[in-house]
Amino acid sequence: MSTPDPLPLPTDPDGWLAFVSERPTDRIATVRQVDARLTAGTARTARERLALWNDAEIALREALNEAYLLSEAHPSADVRATAETRASEVEAFAASRLLDRRLWAAFSDLTEDDLADDEMRMLRHIRRDFRRGGVDLDDAGRERVRILAERDTELSLAFARNIREGRREIRVPPSGLAGLPDDFLASHPAGEDGSVLLTTEYTDLMPVREYARDRDTRTALVAAYNDLAWPQNEEILAELLTVRAERARLLGFPDWADYEAQVRMIGAGDRVPSFLASLDEASAEAAAREYARLLQRLRQDVPDAEHVSIADFWYLLATLKREEFDVDAQEVRSYFAFERVLPGVLATTARLLDVEYLPVDAPSWHPDVRTYDVRRAGVRLGRIHLDLHPRDGKYNHAACFPLAPGVRGRVLPEAVLLCNFSRGLLEHDEVVTFFHEFGHLVHAILGGDQPWARFSGFETEWDFVEAPSQLLEEWAWDAGALASFATNERGEAIPPDLVARMRRADAFGRALEVRRQLGHSTVSYRLHVDRPGDLQSAVERWYARSSPVKPLPGLHPYAGFGHLTGYGASYYTYQWSLVIARDLLSVFEANGLSDPDAALRYRTRILEPGGSRDADELVTDFLGRPFSFDAYAGWLAGR
């Protein structure tokens, strides 16, 4: 079977506007042709109907992937706005298909005789999607669900846009930057008024919250970040929660959390609080001890300090790791120049997954984008695009965006990293983030050799999808892997004993970090279940209950909490996936991360199946048993 060609991208500004305007129209026309055949009954067998549905899903995913990516990444505001509009239109069209009883009839009456296992699984998922879309409702109910689905998309896109465009700025005196690295100081000179400009972009936020000795500076910038996209997103979020609650009730679910959980590993929304309670119990005692050490250290600088705030958290962790674990974050970052980290991540994952990355000169939406073909034994498996530095109007976190849905013999899988790394030295946390997001990228490519677009790449249960990425983070802590690319300006590799100290230091604060994640998970879940009238006070209360590290009072971090759109009520999935990831790592423990047998097993049993099997089955196949909480508990305890 021949390998498909990559997606042809435009080469000029006008071409990009036409691309994002016309391709969704073409894809919708393709889907309409498919639907006409399905409703006319010309496809008589189950296999023919499934193949047609797959044709439609390929077209829809192509249209949506391209629109969502360009709405977040293209430098032209006109292209971003057009892409956002088209994404909304395609989402509305896709939702309307699941309300179409004529289309439903093409699948509801099928017998499963003579279908292969993968075809039967596909049919079950199609039927489930129709029921979750509202096809069983009466005419009035279906129309209301259609309106609500469209409004959800509109609100979610607006919420994301406001975050993307919501950069905040503060000004501080030069003395407020005491403790920041020399290269940061050199790139942040005082202006004509004698003050220094700081923004909420990660390239400013992360160094300031970790290194700034001035508590006022840390507090001012973290406060600005915690009010990102407020007040714009206040009413948008309130309406979004209302829309989702009504939609869930119409579809027969008590709340949006239960609607989401039905198709995830956790199975039911009321199991989320139980899982969060297990995190609470596992981390409470250690977090209390860690917090006491943070507060004690803070009082050396601020004798009358009554509590540790979230603006103190990263600074105090870095300080204690330097003073008590002999890990100086500024020394560590000297080994992580971006131009060495990038090839290091590529080389490390190439060895692990038996692939090679060949740079290609291909059109892209911005000069920063680096494109590579992913190959094995001379065969092109997919294409990746790395867009790794901040700019105005661009997505301002770190994420992997699917571009082309891999379908065997038809569509080459392509995916994109949108990140915001410095062009100079990186914090080690950023290196960890790079490996994490690259885990999504290789999952999208290696899992992209599927017959069904529905199960391509990381199209799997949402509470499993983070596990492969969290697993790959471990290579950012491995002395052997780091020694291959982490060198300082003198060309000296990072010392193994420094990496060992980094690992020991990383165990301190781990429980408090779990408590911070518990706060995000609680906010995500409770907002969708309780729908409080006063978002600000409720969110502040939930964060305060989740962690002894106090939120800054009176702020609105939920307005910039981008996961509330895509992840909805299910931010718990990060910790659920981490439980699985820590267990998956146990297979590598016997012979280390460079064990080729474990790597092959991981690649073939976790990544390459994509979403073609349920996540429970994949994990059990890899481990030889169901996953357990034990490895996570040991990691939390520092073992």
C-alpha positions in Angstrom: 0.0 0.0 0.0 1.5 3.4 -1.0 2.2 6.1 1.6 -0.1 9.1 1.3 1.4 12.5 0.6 1.5 15.2 3.3 -1.1 17.9 3.5 -0.3 20.6 0.9 -0.1 24.0 2.8 -0.3 27.4 1.3 2.8 29.4 0.4 1.5 33.0 0.6 -0.8 35.1 2.9 -3.7 35.2 0.4 -3.4 31.4 0.1 -3.8 30.9 3.8 -7.0 32.9 3.9 -8.4 30.9 1.0 -7.2 27.7 2.6 -9.1 28.3 5.8 -12.1 29.7 4.0 -12.6 27.1 1.2 -11.4 23.8 2.6 -14.1 23.5 5.2 -16.7 24.2 2.5 -15.2 21.5 0.4 -15.1 19.0 3.3 -18.8 19.8 4.2 -19.7 19.2 0.6 -18.0 15.8 0.8 -19.9 14.9 3.9 -23.2 15.9 2.4 -22.6 13.6 -0.5 -21.8 10.7 1.9 -25.0 11.5 3.9 -27.1 11.5 0.7 -25.9 8.0 -0.1 -26.5 6.8 3.4 -30.0 8.1 3.6 -30.9 7.0 0.1 -30.1 3.4 1.0 -27.7 2.8 -1.9 -25.2 1.4 0.6 -26.9 -1.8 1.6 -24.4 -3.7 3.7 -23.1 -2.8 7.1 -19.6 -2.7 5.8 -20.5 -0.3 3.1 -22.2 2.1 5.5 -19.4 2.0 7.9 -16.9 2.8 5.1 -19.1 5.8 4.1 -19.3 7.0 7.7 -15.5 6.8 7.9 -15.2 8.9 4.7 -17.4 11.6 6.4 -15.3 11.5 9.6 -12.1 11.9 7.7 -13.5 15.0 6.0 -14.9 16.5 9.2 -11.7 15.9 11.2 -9.6 17.5 8.5 -11.8 20.6 8.5 -11.9 20.9 12.2 -8.2 20.2 12.8 -7.1 22.8 10.3 -9.5 25.4 11.6 -8.7 25.0 15.2 -5.0 25.0 14.6 -5.0 28.1 12.5 -7.4 29.9 14.9 -4.7 29.5 17.6 -1.4 29.8 15.6 -1.7 31.9 12.4 0.0 35.3 12.7 -2.8 37.0 10.7 -5.7 38.2 12.8 -8.0 37.8 9.7 -7.0 34.2 9.2 -7.4 33.4 12.9 -10.9 35.0 12.9 -11.9 33.2 9.8 -10.6 29.9 11.1 -12.6 30.4 14.3 -15.8 31.1 12.4 -15.3 28.1 10.2 -14.6 25.8 13.2 -17.9 26.9 14.7 -19.7 26.2 11.5 -18.2 22.8 11.0 -18.9 21.9 14.7 -22.5 22.9 14.2 -22.8 20.8 11.1 -21.2 17.8 12.8 -23.6 18.0 15.7 -26.6 18.3 13.4 -25.7 15.0 11.8 -26.1 13.2 15.1 -29.6 14.6 15.4 -30.6 13.4 11.9 -33.0 10.4 12.2 -32.5 9.5 8.6 -28.8 9.0 9.2 -29.5 7.2 12.4 -31.8 4.8 10.5 -28.8 3.8 8.4 -27.1 2.3 11.5 -29.8 1.6 14.0 -31.2 -1.4 12.0 -27.9 -3.0 11.0 -27.1 -6.5 12.0 -23.6 -7.3 13.1 -23.4 -10.6 11.2 -20.1 -11.1 9.3 -18.5 -7.9 10.7 -14.9 -8.0 11.9 -14.2 -7.1 15.5 -12.9 -3.6 14.6 -16.0 -3.0 12.4 -18.3 -4.1 15.3 -16.5 -1.7 17.6 -16.9 1.1 15.1 -20.6 0.5 14.8 -21.0 0.5 18.6 -19.2 3.8 18.8 -21.4 5.3 16.0 -24.5 4.3 17.7 -23.3 5.6 21.0 -22.4 9.0 19.4 -25.9 9.3 17.9 -27.5 8.7 21.3 -25.2 11.1 23.0 -26.0 13.6 20.3 -29.7 13.5 21.0 -31.2 11.5 18.1 -33.7 9.7 20.4 -35.3 13.0 21.6 -38.5 14.4 20.2 -38.5 17.2 17.6 -38.4 20.0 20.2 -35.7 18.3 22.2 -33.5 17.7 19.2 -33.8 21.3 18.2 -32.9 22.5 21.6 -29.9 20.3 21.8 -28.8 21.6 18.4 -29.0 25.2 19.6 -27.1 24.3 22.9 -24.4 22.4 21.0 -23.8 25.4 18.7 -23.8 27.8 21.6 -21.2 25.6 23.5 -18.9 25.9 20.5 -19.3 29.6 20.2 -18.7 30.2 23.9 -15.7 27.9 24.0 -14.1 29.6 21.0 -14.6 33.0 22.6 -13.3 31.8 25.9 -10.1 30.5 24.2 -9.7 33.7 22.1 -9.9 35.9 25.2 -7.1 33.9 26.9 -5.0 33.9 23.8 -5.3 37.6 23.4 -5.4 38.5 27.1 -1.8 39.2 27.8 -1.3 41.4 30.9 1.6 43.7 31.7 3.0 45.2 34.8 5.9 47.5 35.5 8.4 47.1 38.4 11.5 49.0 39.4 14.8 47.3 38.4 15.4 46.4 42.0 12.3 44.2 41.8 14.2 41.9 39.5 16.8 40.9 42.1 17.6 37.2 41.8 16.7 36.9 38.1 19.3 35.4 35.8 21.7 37.7 33.9 20.3 36.9 30.5 16.8 37.8 31.7 18.0 41.1 33.1 19.8 41.9 29.9 16.6 41.3 27.9 14.5 43.5 30.3 16.1 46.9 30.4 14.4 49.8 32.2 12.3 52.0 30.0 12.3 55.8 29.8 10.3 56.0 33.0 12.9 53.9 34.8 10.7 50.9 35.3 10.9 47.4 33.7 8.0 45.9 31.7 7.0 42.3 32.5 4.2 40.4 30.8 2.2 37.3 31.6 3.8 35.4 28.8 5.5 32.2 30.1 8.9 33.6 29.1 8.5 36.2 31.8 6.1 34.5 34.2 8.1 31.3 34.9 11.5 32.9 35.6 9.9 35.7 37.8 7.9 33.3 40.0 10.9 31.1 40.5 13.8 33.5 40.9 12.5 37.0 41.9 13.5 37.6 45.5 11.2 40.6 45.7 7.8 39.2 47.0 5.9 42.2 45.6 7.2 41.5 42.1 6.2 37.9 42.3 2.8 38.7 43.7 2.1 41.4 41.1 2.9 39.2 38.1 1.2 36.1 39.4 -1.9 38.3 40.2 -1.9 39.7 36.7 -1.7 36.1 35.3 -4.5 35.0 37.6 -6.8 37.7 36.2 -6.0 36.8 32.5 -9.1 37.2 30.3 -11.1 38.7 33.2 -13.7 40.2 33.1 -14.3 39.1 29.5 -14.6 35.5 30.3 -16.8 35.9 33.4 -20.1 36.0 31.7 -18.9 33.6 29.0 -18.1 30.9 31.5 -21.3 31.4 33.5 -23.3 30.9 30.3 -21.2 28.0 29.2 -21.9 26.1 32.5 -25.6 26.8 32.1 -25.6 25.6 28.5 -23.8 22.4 29.4 -26.0 21.7 32.3 -29.2 22.0 30.2 -27.7 19.9 27.4 -26.7 17.1 29.8 -30.2 17.0 31.4 -31.9 16.9 28.0 -29.7 13.9 27.1 -30.6 12.1 30.3 -27.6 12.8 32.5 -27.7 14.5 35.9 -24.9 16.9 35.0 -22.2 17.6 32.5 -19.6 15.7 34.5 -21.7 12.5 34.1 -22.2 13.2 30.4 -18.4 13.4 29.9 -17.6 10.4 32.1 -19.8 8.0 30.2 -17.1 7.7 27.5 -14.1 7.7 29.8 -12.3 5.2 31.8 -13.8 6.4 35.0 -17.3 5.6 33.7 -19.5 7.9 35.8 -19.4 11.4 37.0 -20.0 10.5 40.7 -16.8 8.5 40.7 -14.7 11.7 40.2 -15.1 12.9 43.8 -14.1 9.5 45.0 -11.0 9.6 42.9 -10.2 13.1 44.1 -10.7 11.9 47.7 -8.1 9.2 47.1 -5.6 11.9 46.0 -6.5 13.9 49.1 -5.8 11.0 51.4 -2.6 10.0 49.7 -1.1 13.5 49.7 -2.5 15.3 52.9 0.2 14.2 55.4 3.2 14.8 53.2 1.8 18.1 51.9 1.4 19.4 55.5 5.0 18.6 56.2 6.2 20.3 53.0 4.1 23.3 53.7 5.5 23.8 57.1 9.0 23.8 55.6 8.0 26.4 53.0 6.4 28.7 55.6 9.5 28.4 57.9 11.7 29.4 55.0 9.4 32.3 53.9 9.6 33.7 57.5 13.4 34.0 57.1 12.7 36.7 54.5 9.3 37.9 55.7 9.2 37.4 59.5 5.6 38.3 59.9 4.3 36.1 57.0 1.1 34.3 58.1 0.9 31.9 55.1 2.6 30.8 51.9 0.7 32.1 48.8 0.7 30.7 45.3 3.0 33.6 44.4 5.6 32.3 46.9 5.3 28.6 46.0 7.8 28.2 43.1 10.2 30.6 44.5 10.4 28.8 47.9 10.6 25.4 46.3 13.6 26.7 44.2 15.2 28.3 47.2 14.9 25.2 49.4 16.2 22.9 46.6 19.2 25.2 46.3 19.8 25.4 50.0 18.9 21.9 51.2 19.5 19.8 48.1 22.3 21.6 46.5 20.3 22.2 43.3 20.7 25.7 41.9 18.1 26.2 39.2 20.2 28.8 37.5 23.1 26.3 37.2 20.7 23.7 35.9 19.3 26.0 33.2 22.8 26.7 31.9 22.8 23.1 30.5 19.5 23.6 28.6 20.0 26.0 25.7 17.0 25.7 23.4 19.1 24.9 20.3 20.6 21.9 22.1 17.3 20.8 23.8 15.4 20.6 20.5 17.8 18.1 18.8 18.1 16.3 22.1 14.4 15.7 22.4 14.3 14.5 18.8 17.3 12.2 19.2 16.1 10.7 22.5 12.6 9.9 21.2 14.1 8.6 17.9 16.2 6.1 19.8 13.3 5.1 22.0 10.7 4.6 19.2 13.0 3.5 16.4 12.3 6.4 14.1 14.2 9.2 12.5 13.1 12.8 12.0 14.2 14.3 8.7 13.8 18.1 8.4 11.9 19.2 5.3 11.6 22.5 3.6 7.8 22.8 3.6 5.4 25.8 3.6 4.1 26.8 7.1 2.0 29.5 8.7 5.1 31.2 10.3 8.9 31.3 9.8 9.4 29.8 13.4 7.8 26.5 12.4 10.1 23.6 11.9 8.8 20.6 9.9 10.0 17.0 10.0 9.1 13.8 8.3 8.9 10.9 10.8 10.4 7.8 9.1 11.3 4.2 9.9 13.4 2.0 7.6 12.9 4.6 4.8 9.1 4.6 5.1 7.4 7.9 6.0 5.1 7.4 9.0 3.9 10.9 9.4 4.9 14.6 9.6 5.3 16.9 12.6 5.4 20.7 12.8 7.1 22.4 15.8 6.0 26.0 16.5 7.8 26.6 19.7 8.3 30.3 20.5 5.8 33.0 21.7 4.4 35.7 19.5 1.4 38.0 19.6 -2.0 36.3 18.9 -0.6 32.8 19.3 -1.9 30.2 21.7 0.0 31.0 25.0 0.4 27.6 26.7 1.8 24.3 25.4 -0.2 21.7 23.6 -0.3 19.3 20.7 -2.8 19.9 18.0 -3.8 17.2 15.5 -3.6 18.4 11.9 -4.3 15.5 9.6 -6.0 12.4 11.0 -3.9 9.3 10.0 -5.9 6.8 8.0 -4.1 3.8 6.6 -3.3 4.2 2.9 -5.4 7.4 2.7 -4.2 10.2 5.0 -0.7 10.7 6.4 -0.9 11.6 10.1 0.3 15.1 10.9 0.4 16.9 14.2 1.7 20.2 15.6 3.3 21.4 18.8 2.3 24.9 19.9 4.6 26.0 22.7 6.1 29.2 24.1 9.7 28.4 24.9 12.5 30.9 25.2 15.0 31.1 22.3 17.8 31.0 24.9 18.2 29.0 28.1 15.2 26.9 29.3 14.2 26.0 32.8 14.3 22.3 33.5 10.5 22.5 33.9 10.3 23.6 30.3 12.4 20.7 29.2 9.9 18.4 31.0 7.1 20.2 29.3 8.8 19.7 25.9 9.1 15.9 26.5 5.4 15.8 27.7 4.0 17.5 24.7 6.3 15.5 22.4 4.6 12.4 23.9 1.3 13.5 22.5 3.0 14.2 19.1 4.5 10.7 18.7 1.2 9.2 19.9 -0.6 11.0 17.1 1.9 9.9 14.5 2.6 6.3 15.6 -1.0 5.7 16.4 -2.1 7.1 13.0 -1.9 3.9 11.0 -5.6 3.0 11.5 -8.4 2.1 9.2 -10.8 4.3 11.1 -10.4 8.1 11.6 -12.5 7.7 14.7 -9.6 5.8 16.4 -6.6 7.5 14.9 -3.7 8.7 17.0 -4.6 9.8 20.5 -8.3 9.6 19.8 -8.7 7.5 22.9 -10.4 7.9 26.3 -9.7 11.4 27.6 -8.5 10.1 31.0 -5.9 7.9 29.4 -4.6 10.4 26.8 -2.1 12.1 29.1 -0.5 8.9 30.3 1.9 8.4 27.3 3.0 12.1 27.6 3.5 11.8 31.4 5.6 8.6 30.8 7.9 10.4 28.4 8.6 13.1 31.0 10.8 10.6 32.8 13.4 10.9 30.0 13.9 14.5 31.1 15.1 13.2 34.5 17.4 10.4 33.2 21.1 11.1 33.5 22.0 9.1 30.4 19.4 10.7 28.2 20.3 14.2 29.4 24.1 13.7 29.0 23.5 13.2 25.3 22.4 16.8 24.8 22.4 18.9 28.0 25.7 20.7 27.9 26.8 24.1 29.1 28.5 26.8 27.0 31.9 25.2 27.6 30.5 21.9 26.1 30.5 20.1 29.4 27.7 17.6 29.8 25.4 17.9 32.8 27.0 15.9 35.7 25.3 12.7 36.7 25.5 13.7 40.4 23.7 17.0 39.6 20.9 15.0 37.9 20.7 12.7 40.9 20.4 15.7 43.2 17.7 17.2 40.9 15.7 13.9 41.2 16.0 13.9 45.0 15.0 17.6 45.1 12.1 17.0 42.8 10.5 14.7 45.4 10.2 17.7 47.8 7.1 19.6 47.0 5.5 16.7 45.1 2.7 16.4 47.5 1.9 20.1 47.4 1.9 19.9 43.6 -0.6 17.1 43.8 -2.7 19.4 46.1 -2.4 22.1 43.5 -3.6 19.7 40.8 -6.4 18.6 43.2 -7.5 22.2 43.3 -7.7 22.5 39.5 -9.5 19.2 39.4 -12.0 20.3 42.0 -12.7 23.6 40.3 -13.2 21.9 37.0 -15.6 19.3 38.4 -17.5 21.5 40.9 -18.1 24.4 38.5 -19.9 22.0 36.2 -21.8 20.2 38.9 -22.6 23.0 41.4 -22.7 26.0 39.0 -22.3 28.6 41.7 -23.8 32.0 41.3 -20.6 33.7 42.5 -17.8 32.1 40.5 -15.0 34.1 42.2 -15.8 33.3 45.8 -16.6 29.6 45.0 -13.4 29.1 43.1 -11.3 30.8 45.7 -12.9 28.6 48.4 -12.2 25.4 46.5 -8.6 26.3 45.9 -8.1 27.2 49.5 -9.6 23.9 50.7 -7.5 21.9 48.3 -4.1 23.1 49.3 -2.5 24.8 52.3 -0.7 27.1 49.7 -3.2 30.0 49.6 -4.6 31.5 46.4 -4.2 35.3 46.0 -7.4 36.8 47.2 -10.0 38.5 45.1 -8.7 37.2 41.7 -10.3 35.3 38.9 -8.1 32.4 37.7 -11.0 30.5 36.3 -11.3 33.2 33.5 -7.9 32.1 32.2 -8.3 28.4 32.9 -8.3 27.2 29.3 -8.9 23.5 30.2 -12.5 24.4 31.2 -13.5 24.3 27.5 -11.8 21.2 26.1 -11.5 19.3 29.4 -14.8 20.5 30.8 -15.5 18.9 34.2 -12.7 16.4 33.7 -9.4 18.0 34.7 -9.1 15.0 37.1 -7.8 13.2 34.0 -4.3 14.5 34.5 -3.9 12.7 37.8 -5.9 9.6 36.6 -3.5 9.4 33.7 -0.5 9.9 36.0 -1.5 6.9 38.1 -1.4 4.9 34.9 1.9 6.5 33.7 3.7 5.7 36.9 2.5 2.1 36.6 3.6 1.9 32.9 7.1 3.0 34.0 7.4 -0.1 36.2 8.0 -2.1 33.0 11.2 -0.1 32.3 12.5 -0.2 35.9 14.2 -3.6 35.7 16.7 -2.6 32.9 16.3 1.2 32.8 14.8 3.6 30.3 17.1 2.5 27.5 15.8 -1.0 27.6 15.0 -1.8 23.9 12.6 -4.6 24.8 10.5 -2.4 27.1 10.6 0.4 24.5 9.4 -2.0 21.7 6.6 -3.3 24.0 5.5 0.2 24.8 5.5 1.4 21.2 3.6 -1.6 19.8 1.1 -2.1 22.7 0.4 1.5 23.8 1.2 4.0 21.1 0.7 2.2 17.8 -2.8 0.9 18.5 -4.0 4.5 18.9 -7.7 4.4 20.0 -8.4 1.0 18.3 -8.8 -0.7 21.6 -10.2 0.4 25.0 -7.5 2.0 27.2 -8.1 -0.6 29.9 -7.2 -3.3 27.4 -4.1 -1.6 26.2 -2.8 -1.0 29.7 -3.5 -4.5 30.8 -1.8 -5.9 27.7 1.3 -3.8 28.4 1.5 -4.5 32.1 0.2 -8.1 32.1 -2.4 -7.0 34.7 -4.8 -4.1 35.4 -3.1 -0.9 36.5 -3.0 -0.1 40.2 -2.5 2.9 42.5 0.7 1.5 44.1 3.3 2.9 41.8 1.7 6.4 42.1 1.6 6.2 45.9 5.3 5.2 45.9 6.2 8.1 43.6 4.2 10.5 45.9 6.1 9.2 48.9 9.4 9.8 47.1 10.3 6.2 46.5 
